[in-house]
Amino acid sequence: MNIPFGIKFKCGKGKHSDYTYSEVSAFIEAADGIDPQSLQDDYIAFLKEWLANKVKPSTLVNVEVLKVFQSDLDNRCQIDFRENHDHDDYIIAGGEYFGRVAQKLSAHIGNHQ
């Protein structure tokens, strides 16, 4: 099932641009464990589109892809913000930002199920 991406969250200008670009790029590298293969392929294609700033709130995305993305964002927040590691301030801020985006995305997905 496809639903609109639904939130404003893009890569590019802004205070989190370096963090978001590098971390979402890392999601691609870590996607090799996603099953089934078709979900992995769709997720990687989505991430590449997102990194190219081609994903808008109105862009239709497979809900399973959004669930994986939301989970990756929340996991990064856990590591970079919630666990209180001795990270640079921009990493802590980026992790906190990912947490806010993950919450919005989770609520959005929930509204469509």
Short mmCIF file of the C-alpha atoms (twelve columns), coordinates in Angstrom:
data_MODEL
# 
_entry.id   MODEL 
# 
loop_
_atom_site.group_PDB 
_atom_site.id 
_atom_site.type_symbol 
_atom_site.label_atom_id 
_atom_site.label_alt_id 
_atom_site.label_comp_id 
_atom_site.label_asym_id 
_atom_site.label_seq_id 
_atom_site.Cartn_x 
_atom_site.Cartn_y 
_atom_site.Cartn_z 
_atom_site.pdbx_PDB_model_num 
ATOM 1   C CA . MET A 1   0.000  0.000  0.000  1 
ATOM 2   C CA . ASN A 2   1.322  3.431  -0.940 1 
ATOM 3   C CA . ILE A 3   0.670  6.509  1.170  1 
ATOM 4   C CA . PRO A 4   1.946  10.074 0.887  1 
ATOM 5   C CA . PHE A 5   5.329  10.629 2.540  1 
ATOM 6   C CA . GLY A 6   3.357  13.089 4.621  1 
ATOM 7   C CA . ILE A 7   6.009  15.138 6.398  1 
ATOM 8   C CA . LYS A 8   8.466  17.889 5.629  1 
ATOM 9   C CA . PHE A 9   11.896 16.343 6.004  1 
ATOM 10  C CA . LYS A 10  14.449 16.776 3.300  1 
ATOM 11  C CA . CYS A 11  18.130 16.815 2.731  1 
ATOM 12  C CA . GLY A 12  19.769 20.076 1.822  1 
ATOM 13  C CA . LYS A 13  19.892 23.517 3.314  1 
ATOM 14  C CA . GLY A 14  19.415 23.816 7.026  1 
ATOM 15  C CA . LYS A 15  21.163 23.248 10.292 1 
ATOM 16  C CA . HIS A 16  21.002 19.449 10.050 1 
ATOM 17  C CA . SER A 17  22.030 19.040 6.424  1 
ATOM 18  C CA . ASP A 18  25.453 17.416 6.911  1 
ATOM 19  C CA . TYR A 19  24.166 15.108 9.625  1 
ATOM 20  C CA . THR A 20  21.033 14.087 7.733  1 
ATOM 21  C CA . TYR A 21  22.872 13.435 4.486  1 
ATOM 22  C CA . SER A 22  25.595 11.318 6.075  1 
ATOM 23  C CA . GLU A 23  23.275 9.318  8.310  1 
ATOM 24  C CA . VAL A 24  20.679 8.605  5.627  1 
ATOM 25  C CA . SER A 25  23.526 7.589  3.313  1 
ATOM 26  C CA . ALA A 26  24.567 5.139  6.028  1 
ATOM 27  C CA . PHE A 27  21.022 3.705  6.005  1 
ATOM 28  C CA . ILE A 28  21.692 2.603  2.421  1 
ATOM 29  C CA . GLU A 29  24.891 0.842  3.439  1 
ATOM 30  C CA . ALA A 30  23.092 -0.957 6.275  1 
ATOM 31  C CA . ALA A 31  20.062 -1.988 4.190  1 
ATOM 32  C CA . ASP A 32  21.548 -5.306 3.079  1 
ATOM 33  C CA . GLY A 33  19.857 -7.133 5.950  1 
ATOM 34  C CA . ILE A 34  16.318 -6.136 4.977  1 
ATOM 35  C CA . ASP A 35  14.048 -8.979 3.857  1 
ATOM 36  C CA . PRO A 36  12.432 -9.582 1.499  1 
ATOM 37  C CA . GLN A 37  14.766 -8.445 -1.260 1 
ATOM 38  C CA . SER A 38  11.993 -6.416 -2.901 1 
ATOM 39  C CA . LEU A 39  11.582 -4.319 0.281  1 
ATOM 40  C CA . GLN A 40  15.346 -3.802 0.439  1 
ATOM 41  C CA . ASP A 41  15.387 -2.675 -3.197 1 
ATOM 42  C CA . ASP A 42  12.418 -0.345 -2.692 1 
ATOM 43  C CA . TYR A 43  13.946 1.102  0.490  1 
ATOM 44  C CA . ILE A 44  17.288 1.829  -1.166 1 
ATOM 45  C CA . ALA A 45  15.527 3.426  -4.151 1 
ATOM 46  C CA . PHE A 46  13.475 5.582  -1.760 1 
ATOM 47  C CA . LEU A 47  16.575 6.685  0.170  1 
ATOM 48  C CA . LYS A 48  18.359 7.636  -3.027 1 
ATOM 49  C CA . GLU A 49  15.357 9.689  -4.125 1 
ATOM 50  C CA . TRP A 50  15.223 11.325 -0.686 1 
ATOM 51  C CA . LEU A 51  18.935 12.180 -0.798 1 
ATOM 52  C CA . ALA A 52  18.358 13.799 -4.199 1 
ATOM 53  C CA . ASN A 53  15.582 15.961 -2.637 1 
ATOM 54  C CA . LYS A 54  12.958 14.342 -4.851 1 
ATOM 55  C CA . VAL A 55  10.683 13.242 -1.997 1 
ATOM 56  C CA . LYS A 56  7.967  15.724 -1.027 1 
ATOM 57  C CA . PRO A 57  5.167  15.329 1.522  1 
ATOM 58  C CA . SER A 58  2.843  14.407 -1.360 1 
ATOM 59  C CA . THR A 59  5.177  11.738 -2.814 1 
ATOM 60  C CA . LEU A 60  3.570  8.290  -2.632 1 
ATOM 61  C CA . VAL A 61  5.736  5.763  -0.793 1 
ATOM 62  C CA . ASN A 62  5.162  2.132  0.118  1 
ATOM 63  C CA . VAL A 63  4.068  2.044  3.760  1 
ATOM 64  C CA . GLU A 64  6.491  -0.803 4.516  1 
ATOM 65  C CA . VAL A 65  9.357  1.366  3.207  1 
ATOM 66  C CA . LEU A 66  8.203  4.197  5.482  1 
ATOM 67  C CA . LYS A 67  8.135  1.828  8.456  1 
ATOM 68  C CA . VAL A 68  11.757 0.838  7.821  1 
ATOM 69  C CA . PHE A 69  12.738 4.503  7.403  1 
ATOM 70  C CA . GLN A 70  10.954 5.461  10.621 1 
ATOM 71  C CA . SER A 71  12.701 2.636  12.452 1 
ATOM 72  C CA . ASP A 72  16.119 3.680  11.124 1 
ATOM 73  C CA . LEU A 73  15.490 7.298  12.148 1 
ATOM 74  C CA . ASP A 74  14.418 6.235  15.632 1 
ATOM 75  C CA . ASN A 75  17.421 3.923  15.992 1 
ATOM 76  C CA . ARG A 76  19.798 6.737  15.025 1 
ATOM 77  C CA . CYS A 77  18.094 8.984  17.585 1 
ATOM 78  C CA . GLN A 78  18.595 6.278  20.214 1 
ATOM 79  C CA . ILE A 79  22.307 6.024  19.491 1 
ATOM 80  C CA . ASP A 80  23.119 9.706  18.951 1 
ATOM 81  C CA . PHE A 81  20.753 11.375 21.425 1 
ATOM 82  C CA . ARG A 82  18.982 9.167  23.953 1 
ATOM 83  C CA . GLU A 83  21.998 7.105  25.046 1 
ATOM 84  C CA . ASN A 84  23.976 10.201 26.086 1 
ATOM 85  C CA . HIS A 85  27.231 9.259  24.396 1 
ATOM 86  C CA . ASP A 86  29.997 11.831 24.326 1 
ATOM 87  C CA . HIS A 87  29.207 13.038 20.790 1 
ATOM 88  C CA . ASP A 88  29.804 16.432 19.252 1 
ATOM 89  C CA . ASP A 89  26.923 18.857 19.733 1 
ATOM 90  C CA . TYR A 90  25.836 18.649 16.078 1 
ATOM 91  C CA . ILE A 91  25.486 14.857 16.353 1 
ATOM 92  C CA . ILE A 92  23.401 15.118 19.510 1 
ATOM 93  C CA . ALA A 93  21.217 17.783 17.880 1 
ATOM 94  C CA . GLY A 94  20.910 15.669 14.735 1 
ATOM 95  C CA . GLY A 95  19.885 12.624 16.749 1 
ATOM 96  C CA . GLU A 96  17.285 14.652 18.605 1 
ATOM 97  C CA . TYR A 97  15.996 15.993 15.280 1 
ATOM 98  C CA . PHE A 98  15.757 12.461 13.874 1 
ATOM 99  C CA . GLY A 99  13.714 11.518 16.944 1 
ATOM 100 C CA . ARG A 100 11.206 14.289 16.274 1 
ATOM 101 C CA . VAL A 101 10.949 13.284 12.622 1 
ATOM 102 C CA . ALA A 102 10.549 9.601  13.587 1 
ATOM 103 C CA . GLN A 103 7.661  10.515 15.917 1 
ATOM 104 C CA . LYS A 104 5.920  12.542 13.199 1 
ATOM 105 C CA . LEU A 105 6.407  9.756  10.677 1 
ATOM 106 C CA . SER A 106 5.126  7.125  13.123 1 
ATOM 107 C CA . ALA A 107 1.966  9.153  13.754 1 
ATOM 108 C CA . HIS A 108 1.506  9.706  10.028 1 
ATOM 109 C CA . ILE A 109 1.852  5.983  9.269  1 
ATOM 110 C CA . GLY A 110 -0.596 5.194  12.075 1 
ATOM 111 C CA . ASN A 111 -3.162 7.540  10.575 1 
ATOM 112 C CA . HIS A 112 -3.081 5.546  7.340  1 
ATOM 113 C CA . GLN A 113 -3.513 2.032  8.729  1 
# 
